[in-house]
Amino acid sequence: MLKIAFTGPESSGKTTLSIEIAKILKADFHEEYAREYLLNLDRPYNQNDLLIIAQKQLELRENHSSSIQVYDTEMLVIKIWNDFKFKIEDKEINQLFLNEKIDHYFLCKPDIPYEDDPLRENPTNRDKLFEIYLAELKKYNLPFSIIEGNMNDRINHTLNIINQLQNKNKTN
């Protein structure tokens, strides 16, 4: 089974790209649970909510039928958001991140126009957050590719990398 995840700052194209890739590959698509959770919350979210979101996100991944799993988000997103927003590490979120097994991360560069959304909080520091994602991927020596450009470029680059990963898996 090949597990790929789309990561990066807000409004960097993660959801749009992951949906398209899952459709093209006829893969299982695992959407971001945070959106559903936050839209149904009748108060401002807090640090404890991020752990609830992380745990539910992992629980929702348990059902799969395809040999390729496409994750619209993953624990790195929650870890970085927790650290950035609340300025304090959460040991449980960090452990969930460290235990997560993703074969390849696609780091979406925020080189596309920002799209306003009531759940988004950082229209002005997407580049700073991108650098944090990049640093974390490198720090933990995780396999990743930077995805940038227009949607066609993003799709083609992503599919090329997935094809390489699948060919590599066939020879191993």
MDTraj code that builds the backbone (N, CA, C; nanometers):
import mdtraj as md
import numpy as np

residues = "MET LEU LYS ILE ALA PHE THR GLY PRO GLU SER SER GLY LYS THR THR LEU SER ILE GLU ILE ALA LYS ILE LEU LYS ALA ASP PHE HIS GLU GLU TYR ALA ARG GLU TYR LEU LEU ASN LEU ASP ARG PRO TYR ASN GLN ASN ASP LEU LEU ILE ILE ALA GLN LYS GLN LEU GLU LEU ARG GLU ASN HIS SER SER SER ILE GLN VAL TYR ASP THR GLU MET LEU VAL ILE LYS ILE TRP ASN ASP PHE LYS PHE LYS ILE GLU ASP LYS GLU ILE ASN GLN LEU PHE LEU ASN GLU LYS ILE ASP HIS TYR PHE LEU CYS LYS PRO ASP ILE PRO TYR GLU ASP ASP PRO LEU ARG GLU ASN PRO THR ASN ARG ASP LYS LEU PHE GLU ILE TYR LEU ALA GLU LEU LYS LYS TYR ASN LEU PRO PHE SER ILE ILE GLU GLY ASN MET ASN ASP ARG ILE ASN HIS THR LEU ASN ILE ILE ASN GLN LEU GLN ASN LYS ASN LYS THR ASN".split()
xyz = np.array([
    [0.0839, -0.1172, 0.0000],
    [0.0000, 0.0000, 0.0000],
    [0.0889, 0.1242, 0.0000],
    [0.0532, 0.2220, -0.0817],
    [0.1260, 0.3473, -0.0911],
    [0.0444, 0.4556, -0.0219],
    [0.1059, 0.5207, 0.0777],
    [0.0390, 0.6274, 0.1529],
    [0.1068, 0.7594, 0.1198],
    [0.0285, 0.8498, 0.0595],
    [0.0824, 0.9811, 0.0255],
    [-0.0003, 1.0878, 0.0962],
    [0.0679, 1.1958, 0.1337],
    [0.0003, 1.3027, 0.2071],
    [0.0351, 1.4375, 0.1470],
    [-0.0630, 1.5245, 0.1495],
    [-0.0441, 1.6611, 0.1038],
    [-0.0375, 1.7497, 0.2267],
    [0.0689, 1.8270, 0.2348],
    [0.0927, 1.9083, 0.3529],
    [0.1322, 2.0487, 0.3102],
    [0.1344, 2.1391, 0.4056],
    [0.1733, 2.2766, 0.3764],
    [0.0812, 2.3764, 0.4423],
    [0.1119, 2.5038, 0.4256],
    [0.0339, 2.6086, 0.4904],
    [-0.1070, 2.6215, 0.4321],
    [-0.1861, 2.7011, 0.4989],
    [-0.3230, 2.7261, 0.4539],
    [-0.3236, 2.7805, 0.3110],
    [-0.4279, 2.7436, 0.2393],
    [-0.4511, 2.7952, 0.1050],
    [-0.3302, 2.7762, 0.0134],
    [-0.2721, 2.6560, 0.0211],
    [-0.1606, 2.6240, -0.0682],
    [-0.1997, 2.5168, -0.1692],
    [-0.3287, 2.4825, -0.1745],
    [-0.3783, 2.3901, -0.2757],
    [-0.3847, 2.2445, -0.2347],
    [-0.3663, 2.2153, -0.1074],
    [-0.3629, 2.0756, -0.0607],
    [-0.4907, 1.9997, -0.0947],
    [-0.6043, 2.0556, -0.0586],
    [-0.7307, 1.9844, -0.0777],
    [-0.7623, 1.9661, -0.2252],
    [-0.7511, 2.0720, -0.3012],
    [-0.7812, 2.0642, -0.4442],
    [-0.6933, 1.9605, -0.5123],
    [-0.5655, 1.9644, -0.4825],
    [-0.4720, 1.8715, -0.5457],
    [-0.4951, 1.7282, -0.4999],
    [-0.5150, 1.7087, -0.3714],
    [-0.5340, 1.5719, -0.3219],
    [-0.6610, 1.5088, -0.3773],
    [-0.7660, 1.5870, -0.3908],
    [-0.8907, 1.5351, -0.4497],
    [-0.8662, 1.4932, -0.5947],
    [-0.7985, 1.5774, -0.6707],
    [-0.7720, 1.5468, -0.8120],
    [-0.6842, 1.4221, -0.8266],
    [-0.5819, 1.4137, -0.7452],
    [-0.4920, 1.2982, -0.7537],
    [-0.5679, 1.1705, -0.7174],
    [-0.6483, 1.1759, -0.6132],
    [-0.7256, 1.0569, -0.5732],
    [-0.8206, 1.0143, -0.6852],
    [-0.8843, 1.1103, -0.7511],
    [-0.9754, 1.0781, -0.8630],
    [-0.8992, 1.0127, -0.9781],
    [-0.7887, 1.0736, -1.0160],
    [-0.7107, 1.0223, -1.1286],
    [-0.6624, 0.8799, -1.1014],
    [-0.6162, 0.8568, -0.9804],
    [-0.5595, 0.7264, -0.9450],
    [-0.6635, 0.6259, -0.8954],
    [-0.7882, 0.6727, -0.8826],
    [-0.8941, 0.5886, -0.8250],
    [-0.8491, 0.5346, -0.6891],
    [-0.7914, 0.6252, -0.6113],
    [-0.7365, 0.5924, -0.4799],
    [-0.8361, 0.6295, -0.3708],
    [-0.8136, 0.5753, -0.2529],
    [-0.8931, 0.6167, -0.1370],
    [-0.8511, 0.7573, -0.0979],
    [-0.9492, 0.8426, -0.0790],
    [-0.9245, 0.9817, -0.0394],
    [-0.9683, 0.9997, 0.1052],
    [-0.8789, 1.0540, 0.1852],
    [-0.9082, 1.0788, 0.3260],
    [-0.9062, 1.2288, 0.3483],
    [-1.0262, 1.2854, 0.3667],
    [-1.0349, 1.4301, 0.3793],
    [-0.9896, 1.4777, 0.5165],
    [-0.9700, 1.6079, 0.5251],
    [-0.9280, 1.6715, 0.6488],
    [-1.0457, 1.6767, 0.7459],
    [-1.0284, 1.6188, 0.8625],
    [-1.1356, 1.6176, 0.9626],
    [-1.1492, 1.7520, 1.0344],
    [-1.0439, 1.8286, 1.0449],
    [-1.0468, 1.9548, 1.1190],
    [-1.1583, 2.0467, 1.0708],
    [-1.1787, 2.0519, 0.9409],
    [-1.2819, 2.1412, 0.8857],
    [-1.4193, 2.1042, 0.9416],
    [-1.4543, 1.9778, 0.9367],
    [-1.5837, 1.9331, 0.9884],
    [-1.5963, 1.9656, 1.1379],
    [-1.4926, 1.9347, 1.2113],
    [-1.4942, 1.9569, 1.3556],
    [-1.5123, 2.1048, 1.3888],
    [-1.4324, 2.1899, 1.3257],
    [-1.4345, 2.3320, 1.3579],
    [-1.5638, 2.3999, 1.3136],
    [-1.6199, 2.3553, 1.2027],
    [-1.7462, 2.4140, 1.1570],
    [-1.8612, 2.3824, 1.2517],
    [-1.8503, 2.2739, 1.3263],
    [-1.9554, 2.2355, 1.4206],
    [-1.9258, 2.2786, 1.5638],
    [-1.8169, 2.3476, 1.5845],
    [-1.7793, 2.3932, 1.7176],
    [-1.8467, 2.5275, 1.7450],
    [-1.9093, 2.5416, 1.8596],
    [-1.9811, 2.6664, 1.8891],
    [-1.9008, 2.7597, 1.9792],
    [-1.7720, 2.7477, 1.9720],
    [-1.6808, 2.8320, 2.0502],
    [-1.5475, 2.8362, 1.9771],
    [-1.4588, 2.9294, 2.0153],
    [-1.3248, 2.9278, 1.9573],
    [-1.2522, 2.7988, 1.9966],
    [-1.1744, 2.7435, 1.9053],
    [-1.1035, 2.6195, 1.9365],
    [-0.9852, 2.6479, 2.0267],
    [-0.9412, 2.5434, 2.0957],
    [-0.8259, 2.5561, 2.1840],
    [-0.7292, 2.4406, 2.1571],
    [-0.6205, 2.4367, 2.2318],
    [-0.5181, 2.3355, 2.2098],
    [-0.5726, 2.1941, 2.2279],
    [-0.6615, 2.1731, 2.3221],
    [-0.7193, 2.0396, 2.3434],
    [-0.7966, 1.9922, 2.2211],
    [-0.8582, 2.0848, 2.1493],
    [-0.9327, 2.0481, 2.0289],
    [-0.8412, 1.9892, 1.9225],
    [-0.7176, 2.0360, 1.9161],
    [-0.6254, 1.9834, 1.8151],
    [-0.5947, 1.8357, 1.8390],
    [-0.5839, 1.7953, 1.9632],
    [-0.5617, 1.6539, 1.9921],
    [-0.6836, 1.5710, 1.9528],
    [-0.8016, 1.6215, 1.9805],
    [-0.9256, 1.5526, 1.9406],
    [-0.9288, 1.5376, 1.7885],
    [-0.8958, 1.6442, 1.7180],
    [-0.8940, 1.6423, 1.5711],
    [-0.7924, 1.5395, 1.5216],
    [-0.6739, 1.5398, 1.5798],
    [-0.5691, 1.4464, 1.5373],
    [-0.6129, 1.3017, 1.5569],
    [-0.6683, 1.2724, 1.6719],
    [-0.7119, 1.1347, 1.6996],
    [-0.8226, 1.0904, 1.6046],
    [-0.9187, 1.1784, 1.5789],
    [-1.0284, 1.1440, 1.4882],
    [-0.9772, 1.1301, 1.3443],
    [-0.8822, 1.2153, 1.3055],
    [-0.8240, 1.2073, 1.1712],
    [-0.7643, 1.0683, 1.1485],
    [-0.6917, 1.0194, 1.2462],
    [-0.6313, 0.8864, 1.2348],
    [-0.7372, 0.7767, 1.2347],
    [-0.8382, 0.7916, 1.3153],
    [-0.9468, 0.6924, 1.3216],
    [-1.0179, 0.6800, 1.1872],
    [-1.0400, 0.7920, 1.1210],
    [-1.1110, 0.7905, 0.9927],
    [-1.0313, 0.7227, 0.8821],
    [-0.9020, 0.7074, 0.8992],
    [-0.8160, 0.6441, 0.7990],
    [-0.8208, 0.4929, 0.8025],
    [-0.8815, 0.4377, 0.9032],
    [-0.8777, 0.2930, 0.9206],
    [-0.9480, 0.2165, 0.8096],
    [-1.0448, 0.2774, 0.7445],
    [-1.1169, 0.2103, 0.6358],
    [-1.0520, 0.2450, 0.5029],
    [-1.0061, 0.1438, 0.4335],
    [-0.9472, 0.1671, 0.3016],
    [-0.9634, 0.0429, 0.2154],
    [-0.9708, 0.0663, 0.0859],
    [-0.9883, -0.0447, -0.0066],
    [-0.8901, -0.0402, -0.1230],
    [-0.8263, 0.0714, -0.1431],
    [-0.7355, 0.0887, -0.2561],
    [-0.5905, 0.0648, -0.2137],
    [-0.5075, 0.0376, -0.3116],
    [-0.3649, 0.0186, -0.2829],
    [-0.2932, 0.1531, -0.2665],
    [-0.3638, 0.2613, -0.2978],
    [-0.3083, 0.3952, -0.2784],
    [-0.4016, 0.4725, -0.1856],
    [-0.3414, 0.5304, -0.0825],
    [-0.4144, 0.6123, 0.0129],
    [-0.3685, 0.7566, -0.0040],
    [-0.4648, 0.8474, -0.0242],
    [-0.4349, 0.9897, -0.0416],
    [-0.4906, 1.0643, 0.0787],
    [-0.4013, 1.1311, 0.1515],
    [-0.4398, 1.2061, 0.2713],
    [-0.4340, 1.3556, 0.2433],
    [-0.5493, 1.4202, 0.2626],
    [-0.5564, 1.5653, 0.2446],
    [-0.4788, 1.6363, 0.3550],
    [-0.4614, 1.5725, 0.4643],
    [-0.3834, 1.6294, 0.5734],
    [-0.3268, 1.5150, 0.6556],
    [-0.2385, 1.5467, 0.7471],
    [-0.1743, 1.4448, 0.8294],
    [-0.1256, 1.5096, 0.9574],
    [-0.0563, 1.4337, 1.0379],
    [-0.0188, 1.4794, 1.1717],
    [0.0833, 1.5925, 1.1713],
    [0.1640, 1.6037, 1.0667],
    [0.2582, 1.7150, 1.0604],
    [0.1832, 1.8478, 1.0597],
    [0.0733, 1.8550, 0.9866],
    [-0.0072, 1.9777, 0.9828],
    [-0.0540, 2.0139, 1.1237],
    [-0.1032, 1.9154, 1.1954],
    [-0.1556, 1.9419, 1.3295],
    [-0.0421, 1.9774, 1.4251],
    [0.0707, 1.9083, 1.4138],
    [0.1866, 1.9391, 1.4977],
    [0.2340, 2.0820, 1.4746],
    [0.2537, 2.1194, 1.3498],
    [0.3026, 2.2541, 1.3193],
    [0.2006, 2.3585, 1.3628],
    [0.0739, 2.3330, 1.3366],
    [-0.0266, 2.4315, 1.3737],
    [-0.0308, 2.4484, 1.5252],
    [-0.0229, 2.3388, 1.5979],
    [-0.0213, 2.3467, 1.7438],
    [0.0978, 2.4306, 1.7909],
    [0.2159, 2.3980, 1.7420],
    [0.3373, 2.4680, 1.7847],
    [0.3321, 2.6160, 1.7469],
    [0.2826, 2.6467, 1.6276],
    [0.2786, 2.7839, 1.5777],
    [0.1716, 2.8661, 1.6501],
    [0.0538, 2.8099, 1.6638],
    [-0.0599, 2.8824, 1.7217],
    [-0.0480, 2.8974, 1.8733],
    [-0.0141, 2.7879, 1.9400],
    [-0.0178, 2.7893, 2.0859],
    [0.1202, 2.8045, 2.1499],
    [0.2251, 2.8020, 2.0694],
    [0.3618, 2.8265, 2.1150],
    [0.4087, 2.7290, 2.2236],
    [0.3491, 2.6102, 2.2252],
    [0.3908, 2.5082, 2.3209],
    [0.3678, 2.3719, 2.2574],
    [0.4654, 2.2843, 2.2703],
    [0.4518, 2.1512, 2.2121],
    [0.3486, 2.0699, 2.2894],
    [0.2803, 1.9846, 2.2189],
    [0.1877, 1.8894, 2.2805],
    [0.2493, 1.7513, 2.2618],
    [0.2843, 1.6874, 2.3710],
    [0.3539, 1.5582, 2.3639],
    [0.2708, 1.4519, 2.2930],
    [0.1403, 1.4518, 2.3143],
    [0.0557, 1.3501, 2.2497],
    [0.0480, 1.3725, 2.0990],
    [0.0314, 1.4970, 2.0568],
    [0.0289, 1.5269, 1.9131],
    [0.1640, 1.4910, 1.8510],
    [0.2734, 1.5265, 1.9196],
    [0.4062, 1.4919, 1.8679],
    [0.4230, 1.3417, 1.8524],
    [0.3719, 1.2661, 1.9483],
    [0.3839, 1.1197, 1.9412],
    [0.3005, 1.0643, 1.8252],
    [0.1804, 1.1192, 1.8057],
    [0.0982, 1.0763, 1.6916],
    [0.1720, 1.1037, 1.5606],
    [0.2370, 1.2189, 1.5522],
    [0.3147, 1.2535, 1.4335],
    [0.4296, 1.1534, 1.4140],
    [0.5031, 1.1261, 1.5201],
    [0.6179, 1.0359, 1.5096],
    [0.5770, 0.8930, 1.4746],
    [0.4574, 0.8536, 1.5139],
    [0.4088, 0.7178, 1.4858],
    [0.3454, 0.7038, 1.3474],
    [0.3138, 0.8153, 1.2856],
    [0.2468, 0.8108, 1.1555],
    [0.3436, 0.7632, 1.0480],
    [0.2958, 0.6760, 0.9635],
    [0.3794, 0.6220, 0.8562],
    [0.3233, 0.6673, 0.7205],
    [0.3902, 0.7638, 0.6627],
    [0.3551, 0.8163, 0.5304],
    [0.4709, 0.7818, 0.4373],
    [0.4398, 0.7294, 0.3195],
    [0.5455, 0.6935, 0.2248],
    [0.6067, 0.8151, 0.1563],
    [0.5225, 0.9168, 0.1308],
    [0.5740, 1.0358, 0.0635],
    [0.4834, 1.1548, 0.0941],
    [0.5484, 1.2660, 0.1260],
    [0.4766, 1.3913, 0.1509],
    [0.4903, 1.4820, 0.0292],
    [0.3820, 1.5481, -0.0044],
    [0.3844, 1.6501, -0.1085],
    [0.3623, 1.7838, -0.0398],
    [0.4693, 1.8618, -0.0327],
    [0.4650, 1.9924, 0.0331],
    [0.4201, 2.0967, -0.0686],
    [0.3010, 2.1483, -0.0481],
    [0.2421, 2.2443, -0.1414],
    [0.2906, 2.3855, -0.1105],
    [0.3523, 2.4442, -0.2097],
    [0.4060, 2.5797, -0.1955],
    [0.2913, 2.6805, -0.2100],
    [0.2910, 2.7840, -0.1276],
    [0.1835, 2.8832, -0.1363],
    [0.2093, 2.9878, -0.2449],
    [0.2358, 2.9401, -0.3650],
    [0.2615, 3.0302, -0.4775],
    [0.1368, 3.0492, -0.5637],
    [0.0219, 3.0225, -0.5046],
    [-0.1077, 3.0441, -0.5697],
    [-0.1822, 3.1489, -0.4874],
    [-0.2806, 3.2150, -0.5472],
    [-0.3521, 3.3190, -0.4717],
    [-0.4195, 3.2636, -0.3462],
    [-0.4155, 3.3424, -0.2414],
    [-0.4819, 3.3074, -0.1162],
    [-0.6324, 3.3128, -0.1380],
    [-0.7014, 3.2113, -0.0911],
    [-0.8479, 3.2091, -0.0975],
    [-0.9024, 3.2226, 0.0434],
    [-0.9800, 3.3279, 0.0649],
    [-1.0361, 3.3533, 0.1968],
    [-1.1340, 3.2430, 0.2342],
    [-1.1356, 3.2097, 0.3606],
    [-1.2186, 3.1031, 0.4139],
    [-1.2365, 3.1350, 0.5619],
    [-1.3563, 3.1164, 0.6167],
    [-1.3768, 3.1522, 0.7570],
    [-1.2902, 3.0725, 0.8556],
    [-1.2360, 2.9590, 0.8146],
    [-1.1524, 2.8800, 0.9038],
    [-1.0037, 2.9128, 0.8919],
    [-0.9666, 2.9906, 0.7939],
    [-0.8253, 3.0227, 0.7729],
    [-0.7867, 3.1441, 0.8570],
    [-0.6637, 3.1406, 0.9071],
    [-0.6194, 3.2442, 1.0003],
    [-0.4945, 3.3204, 0.9571],
    [-0.4235, 3.2737, 0.8549],
    [-0.2923, 3.3309, 0.8253],
    [-0.2705, 3.3676, 0.6795],
    [-0.3388, 3.4682, 0.6301],
    [-0.3174, 3.5052, 0.4896],
    [-0.1825, 3.5717, 0.4632],
    [-0.1182, 3.6237, 0.5666],
    [0.0038, 3.7014, 0.5433],
    [0.1332, 3.6284, 0.5719],
    [0.1273, 3.5110, 0.6344],
    [0.2534, 3.4441, 0.6669],
    [0.2622, 3.3029, 0.6102],
    [0.2026, 3.2815, 0.4955],
    [0.2082, 3.1486, 0.4335],
    [0.3510, 3.1091, 0.3979],
    [0.4325, 3.2046, 0.3531],
    [0.5712, 3.1720, 0.3181],
    [0.6506, 3.1314, 0.4422],
    [0.6283, 3.2014, 0.5530],
    [0.6954, 3.1654, 0.6791],
    [0.6543, 3.0244, 0.7215],
    [0.5263, 2.9932, 0.7136],
    [0.4783, 2.8596, 0.7495],
    [0.5348, 2.7540, 0.6545],
    [0.5441, 2.7860, 0.5265],
    [0.6037, 2.6928, 0.4304],
    [0.7461, 2.6567, 0.4736],
    [0.8230, 2.7551, 0.5154],
    [0.9601, 2.7303, 0.5598],
    [0.9627, 2.6426, 0.6849],
    [0.8640, 2.6583, 0.7721],
    [0.8547, 2.5721, 0.8907],
    [0.8272, 2.4282, 0.8481],
    [0.7339, 2.4097, 0.7542],
    [0.7061, 2.2747, 0.7032],
    [0.8311, 2.2134, 0.6416],
    [0.8993, 2.2898, 0.5612],
    [1.0202, 2.2420, 0.4952],
    [1.1253, 2.2007, 0.5989],
    [1.1439, 2.2833, 0.6987],
    [1.2423, 2.2535, 0.8029],
    [1.2048, 2.1263, 0.8799],
    [1.0773, 2.1083, 0.9101],
    [1.0328, 1.9893, 0.9847],
    [1.0490, 1.8626, 0.9004],
    [1.0139, 1.8690, 0.7744],
    [1.0313, 1.7527, 0.6868],
    [1.1788, 1.7118, 0.6807],
    [1.2654, 1.8108, 0.6723],
    [1.4086, 1.7832, 0.6686],
    [1.4584, 1.7330, 0.8045],
    [1.4132, 1.7957, 0.9112],
    [1.4559, 1.7576, 1.0467],
    [1.4293, 1.6100, 1.0744],
    [1.3125, 1.5630, 1.0321],
    [1.2738, 1.4244, 1.0581],
    [1.3098, 1.3308, 0.9428],
    [1.3819, 1.3857, 0.8434],
    [1.4282, 1.3063, 0.7301],
    [1.3137, 1.2312, 0.6611],
    [1.2050, 1.3031, 0.6390],
    [1.0868, 1.2442, 0.5759],
    [1.0943, 1.2592, 0.4241],
    [1.0468, 1.1619, 0.3502],
    [1.0502, 1.1707, 0.2029],
    [0.9460, 1.2711, 0.1538],
    [0.9906, 1.3705, 0.0779],
    [0.8959, 1.4721, 0.0322],
    [0.9395, 1.5327, -0.1008],
    [0.8420, 1.5949, -0.1644],
    [0.8648, 1.6725, -0.2857],
    [0.7895, 1.8038, -0.2714],
    [0.8485, 1.9098, -0.3204],
    [0.7806, 2.0394, -0.3211],
    [0.6964, 2.0474, -0.4477],
    [0.5716, 2.0856, -0.4290],
    [0.4781, 2.0975, -0.5408],
    [0.4440, 2.2453, -0.5576],
    [0.4627, 2.2955, -0.6787],
    [0.4393, 2.4375, -0.7032],
    [0.3890, 2.4601, -0.8448],
    [0.3513, 2.5836, -0.8714],
    [0.3042, 2.6204, -1.0044],
    [0.1534, 2.6094, -1.0174],
    [0.1076, 2.6133, -1.1412],
    [-0.0364, 2.6057, -1.1647],
    [-0.0866, 2.4629, -1.1424],
    [-0.2163, 2.4462, -1.1462],
    [-0.2745, 2.3161, -1.1126],
    [-0.2270, 2.2057, -1.2071],
    [-0.2163, 2.2326, -1.3342],
    [-0.1683, 2.1299, -1.4279],
    [-0.0251, 2.0879, -1.3952],
    [0.0608, 2.1857, -1.3657],
    [0.1991, 2.1537, -1.3281],
    [0.2013, 2.0708, -1.2005],
    [0.1183, 2.1083, -1.1043],
    [0.1131, 2.0370, -0.9766],
    [0.0675, 1.8921, -0.9969],
    [-0.0373, 1.8748, -1.0746],
    [-0.0890, 1.7395, -1.0999],
    [0.0158, 1.6548, -1.1709],
    [0.0750, 1.7092, -1.2767],
    [0.1744, 1.6327, -1.3534],
    [0.2961, 1.5965, -1.2696],
    [0.3464, 1.6905, -1.1930],
    [0.4638, 1.6645, -1.1083],
    [0.4309, 1.5577, -1.0039],
    [0.3139, 1.5710, -0.9407],
    [0.2725, 1.4737, -0.8398],
    [0.2582, 1.3348, -0.8998],
    [0.1918, 1.3248, -1.0140],
    [0.1729, 1.1940, -1.0778],
    [0.3057, 1.1316, -1.1192],
    [0.3993, 1.2133, -1.1666],
    [0.5314, 1.1616, -1.2031],
    [0.6022, 1.1015, -1.0817],
    [0.5932, 1.1689, -0.9698],
    [0.6585, 1.1194, -0.8484],
    [0.5903, 0.9911, -0.8001],
    [0.4583, 0.9888, -0.8026],
    [0.3854, 0.8688, -0.7603],
    [0.4213, 0.7514, -0.8507],
    [0.4323, 0.7759, -0.9796],
    [0.4724, 0.6711, -1.0739],
    [0.6111, 0.6171, -1.0391],
    [0.7035, 0.7059, -1.0062],
    [0.8374, 0.6633, -0.9652],
    [0.8317, 0.5801, -0.8371],
    [0.7497, 0.6230, -0.7423],
    [0.7354, 0.5488, -0.6158],
    [0.6786, 0.4088, -0.6409],
    [0.5783, 0.4009, -0.7265],
    [0.5182, 0.2713, -0.7567],
    [0.6192, 0.1802, -0.8279],
    [0.6951, 0.2343, -0.9216],
    [0.7962, 0.1547, -0.9906],
    [0.9045, 0.1071, -0.8951],
    [0.9427, 0.1922, -0.8021],
    [1.0431, 0.1563, -0.7018],
    [0.9896, 0.0436, -0.6125],
    [0.8629, 0.0518, -0.5745],
    [0.8013, -0.0510, -0.4901],
    [0.7924, -0.1853, -0.5623],
    [0.7722, -0.1817, -0.6937],
    [0.7618, -0.3061, -0.7719],
    [0.8964, -0.3784, -0.7778],
    [1.0055, -0.3022, -0.7774],
    [1.1370, -0.3639, -0.7863],
    [1.1911, -0.4087, -0.6510],
    [1.1280, -0.3630, -0.5449],
    [1.1739, -0.4028, -0.4086],
    [1.1034, -0.5241, -0.3592],
])
top = md.Topology()
chain = top.add_chain()
for i, resn in enumerate(residues, 1):
    res = top.add_residue(resn, chain, resSeq=i)
    for name in ("N", "CA", "C"):
        top.add_atom(name, md.element.get_by_symbol(name[0]), res)
traj = md.Trajectory(xyz[None], top)
